[in-house]
Amino acid sequence: MRGGLAYYEELLLVAELDFLVGGRKHFFELGFGTTFHVDRAFPLIRAGYRYQGMKGLLIRVTPQLLIDDVDHGFLWGGLSAGYAF
């Protein structure tokens, strides 16, 4: 599970459930979640690559599909770096 903040013209709250498949440091990541805006929530689907070093360094590169309404969505990319405990 993951929660955090994203920035797209303003700060957004993100909640997500991720599934990881891979070895010691390199993973395929698949995630399903929601990005919350002031008056709306946008479901998202994410698939990407995660590197997680032995000392906690975490780097992710993920294209994601944000669903704007029933008939529309748009492809967005994500890059994140951090430290995993």
C-alpha positions in Angstrom: 0.0 0.0 0.0 1.1 3.5 -0.7 0.0 7.0 0.1 1.5 10.3 -0.7 1.4 13.6 -2.5 1.7 14.4 -6.2 2.0 17.7 -7.9 0.1 18.8 -11.0 -0.6 22.5 -10.9 -1.4 21.9 -7.1 -0.8 19.2 -4.5 -2.9 16.1 -4.8 -3.4 13.2 -2.4 -2.7 9.7 -3.8 -3.7 6.3 -2.4 -2.6 3.1 -4.2 -2.3 -0.6 -3.9 0.9 -1.9 -5.6 2.0 -5.4 -6.6 5.7 -6.2 -7.1 7.2 -9.0 -9.1 11.0 -9.5 -9.4 14.3 -10.2 -7.8 16.4 -8.7 -5.1 16.7 -5.1 -6.5 14.8 -4.9 -9.8 11.0 -5.2 -9.9 8.0 -4.9 -12.2 5.4 -2.8 -10.4 1.6 -2.9 -11.1 -0.6 -0.5 -9.1 -4.2 0.5 -8.8 -5.4 3.5 -6.9 -6.9 7.0 -6.8 -5.7 10.5 -7.1 -7.9 12.9 -5.0 -8.6 16.4 -6.2 -10.6 19.0 -4.3 -13.9 18.0 -5.7 -13.1 14.8 -7.6 -11.3 11.5 -7.5 -9.4 10.1 -10.5 -8.9 6.3 -10.6 -5.4 5.3 -11.9 -3.6 2.2 -13.3 0.2 2.2 -13.1 2.7 -0.3 -14.6 6.4 0.4 -14.4 9.9 -0.4 -13.1 11.2 -0.1 -9.6 14.8 -0.3 -8.3 15.2 -0.8 -4.6 18.7 -0.9 -3.4 19.9 -2.9 -0.4 20.5 0.2 1.7 17.0 1.7 1.0 17.5 3.8 -2.2 14.2 3.6 -4.2 13.8 4.7 -7.8 10.6 4.3 -9.8 9.7 5.0 -13.5 6.1 4.5 -14.2 3.7 5.3 -17.0 0.1 5.6 -15.6 -3.4 5.9 -17.0 -5.6 8.4 -15.2 -9.3 8.0 -15.8 -10.9 11.4 -16.2 -14.5 10.1 -16.6 -16.3 7.0 -18.0 -15.2 7.6 -21.6 -11.9 9.4 -21.2 -8.5 8.9 -19.7 -5.0 10.2 -20.3 -1.6 8.7 -20.1 0.8 10.3 -17.6 4.3 9.5 -16.5 5.9 9.4 -13.1 9.4 9.4 -11.8 10.1 9.1 -8.1 13.1 8.7 -5.8 13.2 8.1 -2.1 14.3 5.9 0.7 12.4 2.7 1.7 12.5 1.6 5.4 
